[in-house]
Each structure stands twice: as C-alpha cells, then as structure tokens.
Amino acid sequence: MSETWMGLIIGGSALSIALLMMIGHYRRERRRARLLRHLNRHEWWHQTRGRM
C-alpha cells in the first residue's frame, strides 16, 4: 500500500506542476496577443508626419 500512495503523490505533484506551467503559458500568450493588438493601434500616418 505504501508504493500505491507514493505513486499517487508523485503523479499528483507532476500533474499539479504541469497545470501551473499550462496556466503560465496561457497567461503569457494572452499578454503577448494583447500587446500585439495595442501595437497596431495608431495609424501609420501619425508616425510618418513630423511634428510642427
């Protein structure tokens, strides 16, 4: 029975680590998409004209 519990503990910790890594990856991708979306916010002619 001790080996069964050891397997469950190791498997559960591996799954929890994988879950935390998946959540971090998802958050990074959402942040990256948001930053890329805001990068194209201004039209190109605002950047090409000089200031007066």
mmCIF entry with sequence, helices, sheets and N, C-alpha, C, O atoms, coordinates in Angstrom:
data_MODEL
# 
_entry.id   MODEL 
# 
_entity.id                         1 
_entity.type                       polymer 
_entity.pdbx_number_of_molecules   1 
# 
_entity_poly.entity_id                      1 
_entity_poly.type                           'polypeptide(L)' 
_entity_poly.nstd_linkage                   no 
_entity_poly.nstd_monomer                   no 
_entity_poly.pdbx_seq_one_letter_code       MSETWMGLIIGGSALSIALLMMIGHYRRERRRARLLRHLNRHEWWHQTRGRM 
_entity_poly.pdbx_seq_one_letter_code_can   MSETWMGLIIGGSALSIALLMMIGHYRRERRRARLLRHLNRHEWWHQTRGRM 
_entity_poly.pdbx_strand_id                 A 
# 
loop_
_entity_poly_seq.entity_id 
_entity_poly_seq.num 
_entity_poly_seq.mon_id 
_entity_poly_seq.hetero 
1 1  MET n 
1 2  SER n 
1 3  GLU n 
1 4  THR n 
1 5  TRP n 
1 6  MET n 
1 7  GLY n 
1 8  LEU n 
1 9  ILE n 
1 10 ILE n 
1 11 GLY n 
1 12 GLY n 
1 13 SER n 
1 14 ALA n 
1 15 LEU n 
1 16 SER n 
1 17 ILE n 
1 18 ALA n 
1 19 LEU n 
1 20 LEU n 
1 21 MET n 
1 22 MET n 
1 23 ILE n 
1 24 GLY n 
1 25 HIS n 
1 26 TYR n 
1 27 ARG n 
1 28 ARG n 
1 29 GLU n 
1 30 ARG n 
1 31 ARG n 
1 32 ARG n 
1 33 ALA n 
1 34 ARG n 
1 35 LEU n 
1 36 LEU n 
1 37 ARG n 
1 38 HIS n 
1 39 LEU n 
1 40 ASN n 
1 41 ARG n 
1 42 HIS n 
1 43 GLU n 
1 44 TRP n 
1 45 TRP n 
1 46 HIS n 
1 47 GLN n 
1 48 THR n 
1 49 ARG n 
1 50 GLY n 
1 51 ARG n 
1 52 MET n 
# 
_struct_asym.id          A 
_struct_asym.entity_id   1 
# 
loop_
_struct_conf.conf_type_id 
_struct_conf.id 
_struct_conf.pdbx_PDB_helix_id 
_struct_conf.beg_label_comp_id 
_struct_conf.beg_label_asym_id 
_struct_conf.beg_label_seq_id 
_struct_conf.pdbx_beg_PDB_ins_code 
_struct_conf.end_label_comp_id 
_struct_conf.end_label_asym_id 
_struct_conf.end_label_seq_id 
_struct_conf.pdbx_end_PDB_ins_code 
_struct_conf.beg_auth_comp_id 
_struct_conf.beg_auth_asym_id 
_struct_conf.beg_auth_seq_id 
_struct_conf.end_auth_comp_id 
_struct_conf.end_auth_asym_id 
_struct_conf.end_auth_seq_id 
_struct_conf.pdbx_PDB_helix_class 
_struct_conf.details 
_struct_conf.pdbx_PDB_helix_length 
HELX_P HELX_P1 AA1 SER A 2  ? LEU A 39 ? SER A 2  LEU A 39 1 ? 38 
HELX_P HELX_P2 AA2 TRP A 44 ? THR A 48 ? TRP A 44 THR A 48 1 ? 5  
# 
_struct_conf_type.id          HELX_P 
_struct_conf_type.criteria    ? 
_struct_conf_type.reference   ? 
# 
loop_
_atom_site.group_PDB 
_atom_site.id 
_atom_site.type_symbol 
_atom_site.label_atom_id 
_atom_site.label_alt_id 
_atom_site.label_comp_id 
_atom_site.label_asym_id 
_atom_site.label_entity_id 
_atom_site.label_seq_id 
_atom_site.pdbx_PDB_ins_code 
_atom_site.Cartn_x 
_atom_site.Cartn_y 
_atom_site.Cartn_z 
_atom_site.occupancy 
_atom_site.B_iso_or_equiv 
_atom_site.pdbx_formal_charge 
_atom_site.auth_seq_id 
_atom_site.auth_comp_id 
_atom_site.auth_asym_id 
_atom_site.auth_atom_id 
_atom_site.pdbx_PDB_model_num 
ATOM 1   N N  . MET A 1 1  ? 0.819  -1.184 0.000   1.00 0.00 ? 1  MET A N  1 
ATOM 2   C CA . MET A 1 1  ? 0.000  0.000  0.000   1.00 0.00 ? 1  MET A CA 1 
ATOM 3   C C  . MET A 1 1  ? 0.871  1.258  0.000   1.00 0.00 ? 1  MET A C  1 
ATOM 4   O O  . MET A 1 1  ? 0.455  2.294  -0.519  1.00 0.00 ? 1  MET A O  1 
ATOM 5   N N  . SER A 1 2  ? 2.030  1.183  0.556   1.00 0.00 ? 2  SER A N  1 
ATOM 6   C CA . SER A 1 2  ? 2.931  2.323  0.604   1.00 0.00 ? 2  SER A CA 1 
ATOM 7   C C  . SER A 1 2  ? 3.367  2.739  -0.810  1.00 0.00 ? 2  SER A C  1 
ATOM 8   O O  . SER A 1 2  ? 3.487  3.929  -1.100  1.00 0.00 ? 2  SER A O  1 
ATOM 9   N N  . GLU A 1 3  ? 3.602  1.755  -1.680  1.00 0.00 ? 3  GLU A N  1 
ATOM 10  C CA . GLU A 1 3  ? 4.001  2.059  -3.054  1.00 0.00 ? 3  GLU A CA 1 
ATOM 11  C C  . GLU A 1 3  ? 2.862  2.735  -3.813  1.00 0.00 ? 3  GLU A C  1 
ATOM 12  O O  . GLU A 1 3  ? 3.102  3.607  -4.649  1.00 0.00 ? 3  GLU A O  1 
ATOM 13  N N  . THR A 1 4  ? 1.640  2.339  -3.528  1.00 0.00 ? 4  THR A N  1 
ATOM 14  C CA . THR A 1 4  ? 0.482  2.952  -4.174  1.00 0.00 ? 4  THR A CA 1 
ATOM 15  C C  . THR A 1 4  ? 0.390  4.430  -3.797  1.00 0.00 ? 4  THR A C  1 
ATOM 16  O O  . THR A 1 4  ? 0.182  5.281  -4.662  1.00 0.00 ? 4  THR A O  1 
ATOM 17  N N  . TRP A 1 5  ? 0.543  4.730  -2.521  1.00 0.00 ? 5  TRP A N  1 
ATOM 18  C CA . TRP A 1 5  ? 0.474  6.109  -2.058  1.00 0.00 ? 5  TRP A CA 1 
ATOM 19  C C  . TRP A 1 5  ? 1.627  6.938  -2.631  1.00 0.00 ? 5  TRP A C  1 
ATOM 20  O O  . TRP A 1 5  ? 1.448  8.099  -2.997  1.00 0.00 ? 5  TRP A O  1 
ATOM 21  N N  . MET A 1 6  ? 2.796  6.332  -2.702  1.00 0.00 ? 6  MET A N  1 
ATOM 22  C CA . MET A 1 6  ? 3.943  7.040  -3.273  1.00 0.00 ? 6  MET A CA 1 
ATOM 23  C C  . MET A 1 6  ? 3.682  7.373  -4.745  1.00 0.00 ? 6  MET A C  1 
ATOM 24  O O  . MET A 1 6  ? 3.986  8.480  -5.191  1.00 0.00 ? 6  MET A O  1 
ATOM 25  N N  . GLY A 1 7  ? 3.129  6.437  -5.491  1.00 0.00 ? 7  GLY A N  1 
ATOM 26  C CA . GLY A 1 7  ? 2.792  6.682  -6.897  1.00 0.00 ? 7  GLY A CA 1 
ATOM 27  C C  . GLY A 1 7  ? 1.748  7.765  -7.047  1.00 0.00 ? 7  GLY A C  1 
ATOM 28  O O  . GLY A 1 7  ? 1.836  8.601  -7.947  1.00 0.00 ? 7  GLY A O  1 
ATOM 29  N N  . LEU A 1 8  ? 0.754  7.754  -6.165  1.00 0.00 ? 8  LEU A N  1 
ATOM 30  C CA . LEU A 1 8  ? -0.280 8.788  -6.222  1.00 0.00 ? 8  LEU A CA 1 
ATOM 31  C C  . LEU A 1 8  ? 0.287  10.167 -5.892  1.00 0.00 ? 8  LEU A C  1 
ATOM 32  O O  . LEU A 1 8  ? -0.087 11.156 -6.521  1.00 0.00 ? 8  LEU A O  1 
ATOM 33  N N  . ILE A 1 9  ? 1.161  10.237 -4.935  1.00 0.00 ? 9  ILE A N  1 
ATOM 34  C CA . ILE A 1 9  ? 1.759  11.524 -4.563  1.00 0.00 ? 9  ILE A CA 1 
ATOM 35  C C  . ILE A 1 9  ? 2.643  12.056 -5.689  1.00 0.00 ? 9  ILE A C  1 
ATOM 36  O O  . ILE A 1 9  ? 2.572  13.236 -6.032  1.00 0.00 ? 9  ILE A O  1 
ATOM 37  N N  . ILE A 1 10 ? 3.466  11.194 -6.256  1.00 0.00 ? 10 ILE A N  1 
ATOM 38  C CA . ILE A 1 10 ? 4.343  11.620 -7.349  1.00 0.00 ? 10 ILE A CA 1 
ATOM 39  C C  . ILE A 1 10 ? 3.521  12.012 -8.578  1.00 0.00 ? 10 ILE A C  1 
ATOM 40  O O  . ILE A 1 10 ? 3.805  13.027 -9.215  1.00 0.00 ? 10 ILE A O  1 
ATOM 41  N N  . GLY A 1 11 ? 2.522  11.227 -8.907  1.00 0.00 ? 11 GLY A N  1 
ATOM 42  C CA . GLY A 1 11 ? 1.665  11.543 -10.054 1.00 0.00 ? 11 GLY A CA 1 
ATOM 43  C C  . GLY A 1 11 ? 0.874  12.824 -9.843  1.00 0.00 ? 11 GLY A C  1 
ATOM 44  O O  . GLY A 1 11 ? 0.735  13.632 -10.761 1.00 0.00 ? 11 GLY A O  1 
ATOM 45  N N  . GLY A 1 12 ? 0.360  13.007 -8.643  1.00 0.00 ? 12 GLY A N  1 
ATOM 46  C CA . GLY A 1 12 ? -0.403 14.223 -8.349  1.00 0.00 ? 12 GLY A CA 1 
ATOM 47  C C  . GLY A 1 12 ? 0.468  15.462 -8.396  1.00 0.00 ? 12 GLY A C  1 
ATOM 48  O O  . GLY A 1 12 ? 0.043  16.502 -8.899  1.00 0.00 ? 12 GLY A O  1 
ATOM 49  N N  . SER A 1 13 ? 1.678  15.364 -7.878  1.00 0.00 ? 13 SER A N  1 
ATOM 50  C CA . SER A 1 13 ? 2.569  16.526 -7.918  1.00 0.00 ? 13 SER A CA 1 
ATOM 51  C C  . SER A 1 13 ? 2.997  16.824 -9.354  1.00 0.00 ? 13 SER A C  1 
ATOM 52  O O  . SER A 1 13 ? 3.133  17.990 -9.722  1.00 0.00 ? 13 SER A O  1 
ATOM 53  N N  . ALA A 1 14 ? 3.209  15.802 -10.163 1.00 0.00 ? 14 ALA A N  1 
ATOM 54  C CA . ALA A 1 14 ? 3.567  16.027 -11.567 1.00 0.00 ? 14 ALA A CA 1 
ATOM 55  C C  . ALA A 1 14 ? 2.416  16.704 -12.310 1.00 0.00 ? 14 ALA A C  1 
ATOM 56  O O  . ALA A 1 14 ? 2.637  17.607 -13.117 1.00 0.00 ? 14 ALA A O  1 
ATOM 57  N N  . LEU A 1 15 ? 1.193  16.265 -12.036 1.00 0.00 ? 15 LEU A N  1 
ATOM 58  C CA . LEU A 1 15 ? 0.042  16.890 -12.682 1.00 0.00 ? 15 LEU A CA 1 
ATOM 59  C C  . LEU A 1 15 ? -0.156 18.329 -12.220 1.00 0.00 ? 15 LEU A C  1 
ATOM 60  O O  . LEU A 1 15 ? -0.539 19.186 -13.017 1.00 0.00 ? 15 LEU A O  1 
ATOM 61  N N  . SER A 1 16 ? 0.098  18.601 -10.950 1.00 0.00 ? 16 SER A N  1 
ATOM 62  C CA . SER A 1 16 ? -0.063 19.980 -10.473 1.00 0.00 ? 16 SER A CA 1 
ATOM 63  C C  . SER A 1 16 ? 1.008  20.892 -11.060 1.00 0.00 ? 16 SER A C  1 
ATOM 64  O O  . SER A 1 16 ? 0.722  22.045 -11.382 1.00 0.00 ? 16 SER A O  1 
ATOM 65  N N  . ILE A 1 17 ? 2.230  20.400 -11.206 1.00 0.00 ? 17 ILE A N  1 
ATOM 66  C CA . ILE A 1 17 ? 3.286  21.195 -11.837 1.00 0.00 ? 17 ILE A CA 1 
ATOM 67  C C  . ILE A 1 17 ? 2.940  21.457 -13.297 1.00 0.00 ? 17 ILE A C  1 
ATOM 68  O O  . ILE A 1 17 ? 3.129  22.569 -13.789 1.00 0.00 ? 17 ILE A O  1 
ATOM 69  N N  . ALA A 1 18 ? 2.437  20.443 -13.991 1.00 0.00 ? 18 ALA A N  1 
ATOM 70  C CA . ALA A 1 18 ? 2.045  20.619 -15.393 1.00 0.00 ? 18 ALA A CA 1 
ATOM 71  C C  . ALA A 1 18 ? 0.896  21.621 -15.508 1.00 0.00 ? 18 ALA A C  1 
ATOM 72  O O  . ALA A 1 18 ? 0.859  22.409 -16.454 1.00 0.00 ? 18 ALA A O  1 
ATOM 73  N N  . LEU A 1 19 ? -0.033 21.601 -14.568 1.00 0.00 ? 19 LEU A N  1 
ATOM 74  C CA . LEU A 1 19 ? -1.145 22.548 -14.584 1.00 0.00 ? 19 LEU A CA 1 
ATOM 75  C C  . LEU A 1 19 ? -0.649 23.969 -14.381 1.00 0.00 ? 19 LEU A C  1 
ATOM 76  O O  . LEU A 1 19 ? -1.100 24.884 -15.070 1.00 0.00 ? 19 LEU A O  1 
ATOM 77  N N  . LEU A 1 20 ? 0.276  24.170 -13.443 1.00 0.00 ? 20 LEU A N  1 
ATOM 78  C CA . LEU A 1 20 ? 0.822  25.503 -13.210 1.00 0.00 ? 20 LEU A CA 1 
ATOM 79  C C  . LEU A 1 20 ? 1.588  26.015 -14.430 1.00 0.00 ? 20 LEU A C  1 
ATOM 80  O O  . LEU A 1 20 ? 1.510  27.197 -14.763 1.00 0.00 ? 20 LEU A O  1 
ATOM 81  N N  . MET A 1 21 ? 2.320  25.134 -15.088 1.00 0.00 ? 21 MET A N  1 
ATOM 82  C CA . MET A 1 21 ? 3.042  25.533 -16.290 1.00 0.00 ? 21 MET A CA 1 
ATOM 83  C C  . MET A 1 21 ? 2.081  25.890 -17.418 1.00 0.00 ? 21 MET A C  1 
ATOM 84  O O  . MET A 1 21 ? 2.334  26.829 -18.173 1.00 0.00 ? 21 MET A O  1 
ATOM 85  N N  . MET A 1 22 ? 0.986  25.152 -17.539 1.00 0.00 ? 22 MET A N  1 
ATOM 86  C CA . MET A 1 22 ? -0.004 25.434 -18.569 1.00 0.00 ? 22 MET A CA 1 
ATOM 87  C C  . MET A 1 22 ? -0.679 26.781 -18.319 1.00 0.00 ? 22 MET A C  1 
ATOM 88  O O  . MET A 1 22 ? -0.919 27.537 -19.260 1.00 0.00 ? 22 MET A O  1 
ATOM 89  N N  . ILE A 1 23 ? -0.985 27.086 -17.064 1.00 0.00 ? 23 ILE A N  1 
ATOM 90  C CA . ILE A 1 23 ? -1.604 28.370 -16.732 1.00 0.00 ? 23 ILE A CA 1 
ATOM 91  C C  . ILE A 1 23 ? -0.648 29.523 -17.046 1.00 0.00 ? 23 ILE A C  1 
ATOM 92  O O  . ILE A 1 23 ? -1.070 30.547 -17.583 1.00 0.00 ? 23 ILE A O  1 
ATOM 93  N N  . GLY A 1 24 ? 0.630  29.363 -16.717 1.00 0.00 ? 24 GLY A N  1 
ATOM 94  C CA . GLY A 1 24 ? 1.617  30.391 -17.032 1.00 0.00 ? 24 GLY A CA 1 
ATOM 95  C C  . GLY A 1 24 ? 1.767  30.618 -18.526 1.00 0.00 ? 24 GLY A C  1 
ATOM 96  O O  . GLY A 1 24 ? 1.883  31.757 -18.978 1.00 0.00 ? 24 GLY A O  1 
ATOM 97  N N  . HIS A 1 25 ? 1.765  29.544 -19.286 1.00 0.00 ? 25 HIS A N  1 
ATOM 98  C CA . HIS A 1 25 ? 1.867  29.656 -20.743 1.00 0.00 ? 25 HIS A CA 1 
ATOM 99  C C  . HIS A 1 25 ? 0.649  30.380 -21.311 1.00 0.00 ? 25 HIS A C  1 
ATOM 100 O O  . HIS A 1 25 ? 0.789  31.245 -22.176 1.00 0.00 ? 25 HIS A O  1 
ATOM 101 N N  . TYR A 1 26 ? -0.539 30.034 -20.833 1.00 0.00 ? 26 TYR A N  1 
ATOM 102 C CA . TYR A 1 26 ? -1.767 30.663 -21.304 1.00 0.00 ? 26 TYR A CA 1 
ATOM 103 C C  . TYR A 1 26 ? -1.751 32.163 -20.999 1.00 0.00 ? 26 TYR A C  1 
ATOM 104 O O  . TYR A 1 26 ? -2.137 32.969 -21.845 1.00 0.00 ? 26 TYR A O  1 
ATOM 105 N N  . ARG A 1 27 ? -1.311 32.539 -19.805 1.00 0.00 ? 27 ARG A N  1 
ATOM 106 C CA . ARG A 1 27 ? -1.259 33.958 -19.443 1.00 0.00 ? 27 ARG A CA 1 
ATOM 107 C C  . ARG A 1 27 ? -0.252 34.721 -20.289 1.00 0.00 ? 27 ARG A C  1 
ATOM 108 O O  . ARG A 1 27 ? -0.512 35.852 -20.700 1.00 0.00 ? 27 ARG A O  1 
ATOM 109 N N  . ARG A 1 28 ? 0.908  34.099 -20.551 1.00 0.00 ? 28 ARG A N  1 
ATOM 110 C CA . ARG A 1 28 ? 1.901  34.761 -21.402 1.00 0.00 ? 28 ARG A CA 1 
ATOM 111 C C  . ARG A 1 28 ? 1.378  34.968 -22.822 1.00 0.00 ? 28 ARG A C  1 
ATOM 112 O O  . ARG A 1 28 ? 1.598  36.023 -23.417 1.00 0.00 ? 28 ARG A O  1 
ATOM 113 N N  . GLU A 1 29 ? 0.695  33.978 -23.360 1.00 0.00 ? 29 GLU A N  1 
ATOM 114 C CA . GLU A 1 29 ? 0.158  34.106 -24.717 1.00 0.00 ? 29 GLU A CA 1 
ATOM 115 C C  . GLU A 1 29 ? -0.931 35.161 -24.790 1.00 0.00 ? 29 GLU A C  1 
ATOM 116 O O  . GLU A 1 29 ? -0.998 35.911 -25.764 1.00 0.00 ? 29 GLU A O  1 
ATOM 117 N N  . ARG A 1 30 ? -1.784 35.232 -23.779 1.00 0.00 ? 30 ARG A N  1 
ATOM 118 C CA . ARG A 1 30 ? -2.830 36.269 -23.754 1.00 0.00 ? 30 ARG A CA 1 
ATOM 119 C C  . ARG A 1 30 ? -2.212 37.658 -23.669 1.00 0.00 ? 30 ARG A C  1 
ATOM 120 O O  . ARG A 1 30 ? -2.671 38.584 -24.338 1.00 0.00 ? 30 ARG A O  1 
ATOM 121 N N  . ARG A 1 31 ? -1.160 37.811 -22.842 1.00 0.00 ? 31 ARG A N  1 
ATOM 122 C CA . ARG A 1 31 ? -0.491 39.102 -22.706 1.00 0.00 ? 31 ARG A CA 1 
ATOM 123 C C  . ARG A 1 31 ? 0.201  39.484 -24.008 1.00 0.00 ? 31 ARG A C  1 
ATOM 124 O O  . ARG A 1 31 ? 0.157  40.643 -24.421 1.00 0.00 ? 31 ARG A O  1 
ATOM 125 N N  . ARG A 1 32 ? 0.839  38.517 -24.652 1.00 0.00 ? 32 ARG A N  1 
ATOM 126 C CA . ARG A 1 32 ? 1.505  38.775 -25.921 1.00 0.00 ? 32 ARG A CA 1 
ATOM 127 C C  . ARG A 1 32 ? 0.510  39.211 -26.992 1.00 0.00 ? 32 ARG A C  1 
ATOM 128 O O  . ARG A 1 32 ? 0.786  40.143 -27.747 1.00 0.00 ? 32 ARG A O  1 
ATOM 129 N N  . ALA A 1 33 ? -0.643 38.547 -27.064 1.00 0.00 ? 33 ALA A N  1 
ATOM 130 C CA . ALA A 1 33 ? -1.666 38.909 -28.041 1.00 0.00 ? 33 ALA A CA 1 
ATOM 131 C C  . ALA A 1 33 ? -2.196 40.315 -27.769 1.00 0.00 ? 33 ALA A C  1 
ATOM 132 O O  . ALA A 1 33 ? -2.442 41.078 -28.704 1.00 0.00 ? 33 ALA A O  1 
ATOM 133 N N  . ARG A 1 34 ? -2.374 40.661 -26.482 1.00 0.00 ? 34 ARG A N  1 
ATOM 134 C CA . ARG A 1 34 ? -2.868 41.991 -26.137 1.00 0.00 ? 34 ARG A CA 1 
ATOM 135 C C  . ARG A 1 34 ? -1.848 43.055 -26.520 1.00 0.00 ? 34 ARG A C  1 
ATOM 136 O O  . ARG A 1 34 ? -2.221 44.102 -27.051 1.00 0.00 ? 34 ARG A O  1 
ATOM 137 N N  . LEU A 1 35 ? -0.568 42.805 -26.259 1.00 0.00 ? 35 LEU A N  1 
ATOM 138 C CA . LEU A 1 35 ? 0.467  43.768 -26.617 1.00 0.00 ? 35 LEU A CA 1 
ATOM 139 C C  . LEU A 1 35 ? 0.557  43.950 -28.130 1.00 0.00 ? 35 LEU A C  1 
ATOM 140 O O  . LEU A 1 35 ? 0.726  45.072 -28.607 1.00 0.00 ? 35 LEU A O  1 
ATOM 141 N N  . LEU A 1 36 ? 0.446  42.866 -28.884 1.00 0.00 ? 36 LEU A N  1 
ATOM 142 C CA . LEU A 1 36 ? 0.482  42.982 -30.340 1.00 0.00 ? 36 LEU A CA 1 
ATOM 143 C C  . LEU A 1 36 ? -0.740 43.714 -30.871 1.00 0.00 ? 36 LEU A C  1 
ATOM 144 O O  . LEU A 1 36 ? -0.638 44.446 -31.856 1.00 0.00 ? 36 LEU A O  1 
ATOM 145 N N  . ARG A 1 37 ? -1.883 43.533 -30.245 1.00 0.00 ? 37 ARG A N  1 
ATOM 146 C CA . ARG A 1 37 ? -3.098 44.220 -30.662 1.00 0.00 ? 37 ARG A CA 1 
ATOM 147 C C  . ARG A 1 37 ? -2.956 45.726 -30.421 1.00 0.00 ? 37 ARG A C  1 
ATOM 148 O O  . ARG A 1 37 ? -3.391 46.524 -31.252 1.00 0.00 ? 37 ARG A O  1 
ATOM 149 N N  . HIS A 1 38 ? -2.354 46.123 -29.296 1.00 0.00 ? 38 HIS A N  1 
ATOM 150 C CA . HIS A 1 38 ? -2.186 47.542 -28.996 1.00 0.00 ? 38 HIS A CA 1 
ATOM 151 C C  . HIS A 1 38 ? -1.042 48.164 -29.791 1.00 0.00 ? 38 HIS A C  1 
ATOM 152 O O  . HIS A 1 38 ? -0.983 49.386 -29.926 1.00 0.00 ? 38 HIS A O  1 
ATOM 153 N N  . LEU A 1 39 ? -0.157 47.365 -30.306 1.00 0.00 ? 39 LEU A N  1 
ATOM 154 C CA . LEU A 1 39 ? 0.951  47.880 -31.095 1.00 0.00 ? 39 LEU A CA 1 
ATOM 155 C C  . LEU A 1 39 ? 0.451  48.520 -32.380 1.00 0.00 ? 39 LEU A C  1 
ATOM 156 O O  . LEU A 1 39 ? 1.032  49.496 -32.855 1.00 0.00 ? 39 LEU A O  1 
ATOM 157 N N  . ASN A 1 40 ? -0.609 47.986 -32.940 1.00 0.00 ? 40 ASN A N  1 
ATOM 158 C CA . ASN A 1 40 ? -1.143 48.480 -34.211 1.00 0.00 ? 40 ASN A CA 1 
ATOM 159 C C  . ASN A 1 40 ? -2.313 49.433 -33.980 1.00 0.00 ? 40 ASN A C  1 
ATOM 160 O O  . ASN A 1 40 ? -3.194 49.543 -34.833 1.00 0.00 ? 40 ASN A O  1 
ATOM 161 N N  . ARG A 1 41 ? -2.333 50.109 -32.861 1.00 0.00 ? 41 ARG A N  1 
ATOM 162 C CA . ARG A 1 41 ? -3.457 50.976 -32.534 1.00 0.00 ? 41 ARG A CA 1 
ATOM 163 C C  . ARG A 1 41 ? -3.441 52.259 -33.348 1.00 0.00 ? 41 ARG A C  1 
ATOM 164 O O  . ARG A 1 41 ? -4.488 52.676 -33.842 1.00 0.00 ? 41 ARG A O  1 
ATOM 165 N N  . HIS A 1 42 ? -2.295 52.896 -33.503 1.00 0.00 ? 42 HIS A N  1 
ATOM 166 C CA . HIS A 1 42 ? -2.217 54.161 -34.222 1.00 0.00 ? 42 HIS A CA 1 
ATOM 167 C C  . HIS A 1 42 ? -2.044 53.900 -35.714 1.00 0.00 ? 42 HIS A C  1 
ATOM 168 O O  . HIS A 1 42 ? -1.411 52.932 -36.136 1.00 0.00 ? 42 HIS A O  1 
ATOM 169 N N  . GLU A 1 43 ? -2.619 54.783 -36.474 1.00 0.00 ? 43 GLU A N  1 
ATOM 170 C CA . GLU A 1 43 ? -2.494 54.655 -37.917 1.00 0.00 ? 43 GLU A CA 1 
ATOM 171 C C  . GLU A 1 43 ? -1.079 55.030 -38.355 1.00 0.00 ? 43 GLU A C  1 
ATOM 172 O O  . GLU A 1 43 ? -0.370 55.734 -37.635 1.00 0.00 ? 43 GLU A O  1 
ATOM 173 N N  . TRP A 1 44 ? -0.678 54.572 -39.508 1.00 0.00 ? 44 TRP A N  1 
ATOM 174 C CA . TRP A 1 44 ? 0.698  54.746 -39.942 1.00 0.00 ? 44 TRP A CA 1 
ATOM 175 C C  . TRP A 1 44 ? 1.039  56.197 -40.224 1.00 0.00 ? 44 TRP A C  1 
ATOM 176 O O  . TRP A 1 44 ? 2.199  56.587 -40.090 1.00 0.00 ? 44 TRP A O  1 
ATOM 177 N N  . TRP A 1 45 ? 0.042  57.027 -40.617 1.00 0.00 ? 45 TRP A N  1 
ATOM 178 C CA . TRP A 1 45 ? 0.365  58.403 -40.978 1.00 0.00 ? 45 TRP A CA 1 
ATOM 179 C C  . TRP A 1 45 ? 0.678  59.272 -39.757 1.00 0.00 ? 45 TRP A C  1 
ATOM 180 O O  . TRP A 1 45 ? 1.277  60.337 -39.906 1.00 0.00 ? 45 TRP A O  1 
ATOM 181 N N  . HIS A 1 46 ? 0.291  58.844 -38.565 1.00 0.00 ? 46 HIS A N  1 
ATOM 182 C CA . HIS A 1 46 ? 0.650  59.591 -37.375 1.00 0.00 ? 46 HIS A CA 1 
ATOM 183 C C  . HIS A 1 46 ? 2.148  59.466 -37.076 1.00 0.00 ? 46 HIS A C  1 
ATOM 184 O O  . HIS A 1 46 ? 2.739  60.345 -36.449 1.00 0.00 ? 46 HIS A O  1 
ATOM 185 N N  . GLN A 1 47 ? 2.735  58.396 -37.519 1.00 0.00 ? 47 GLN A N  1 
ATOM 186 C CA . GLN A 1 47 ? 4.134  58.164 -37.233 1.00 0.00 ? 47 GLN A CA 1 
ATOM 187 C C  . GLN A 1 47 ? 5.045  58.730 -38.321 1.00 0.00 ? 47 GLN A C  1 
ATOM 188 O O  . GLN A 1 47 ? 6.215  59.006 -38.056 1.00 0.00 ? 47 GLN A O  1 
ATOM 189 N N  . THR A 1 48 ? 4.529  58.910 -39.543 1.00 0.00 ? 48 THR A N  1 
ATOM 190 C CA . THR A 1 48 ? 5.385  59.364 -40.640 1.00 0.00 ? 48 THR A CA 1 
ATOM 191 C C  . THR A 1 48 ? 5.461  60.889 -40.693 1.00 0.00 ? 48 THR A C  1 
ATOM 192 O O  . THR A 1 48 ? 6.444  61.429 -41.198 1.00 0.00 ? 48 THR A O  1 
ATOM 193 N N  . ARG A 1 49 ? 4.451  61.594 -40.187 1.00 0.00 ? 49 ARG A N  1 
ATOM 194 C CA . ARG A 1 49 ? 4.489  63.053 -40.213 1.00 0.00 ? 49 ARG A CA 1 
ATOM 195 C C  . ARG A 1 49 ? 5.418  63.590 -39.131 1.00 0.00 ? 49 ARG A C  1 
ATOM 196 O O  . ARG A 1 49 ? 5.465  63.055 -38.023 1.00 0.00 ? 49 ARG A O  1 
ATOM 197 N N  . GLY A 1 50 ? 6.143  64.630 -39.450 1.00 0.00 ? 50 GLY A N  1 
ATOM 198 C CA . GLY A 1 50 ? 6.976  65.284 -38.465 1.00 0.00 ? 50 GLY A CA 1 
ATOM 199 C C  . GLY A 1 50 ? 6.162  66.218 -37.588 1.00 0.00 ? 50 GLY A C  1 
ATOM 200 O O  . GLY A 1 50 ? 5.078  66.656 -37.974 1.00 0.00 ? 50 GLY A O  1 
ATOM 201 N N  . ARG A 1 51 ? 6.677  66.518 -36.430 1.00 0.00 ? 51 ARG A N  1 
ATOM 202 C CA . ARG A 1 51 ? 5.964  67.454 -35.547 1.00 0.00 ? 51 ARG A CA 1 
ATOM 203 C C  . ARG A 1 51 ? 6.214  68.880 -36.018 1.00 0.00 ? 51 ARG A C  1 
ATOM 204 O O  . ARG A 1 51 ? 7.294  69.203 -36.513 1.00 0.00 ? 51 ARG A O  1 
ATOM 205 N N  . MET A 1 52 ? 5.222  69.710 -35.862 1.00 0.00 ? 52 MET A N  1 
ATOM 206 C CA . MET A 1 52 ? 5.340  71.109 -36.276 1.00 0.00 ? 52 MET A CA 1 
ATOM 207 C C  . MET A 1 52 ? 5.522  71.998 -35.084 1.00 0.00 ? 52 MET A C  1 
ATOM 208 O O  . MET A 1 52 ? 5.640  73.214 -35.233 1.00 0.00 ? 52 MET A O  1 
# 
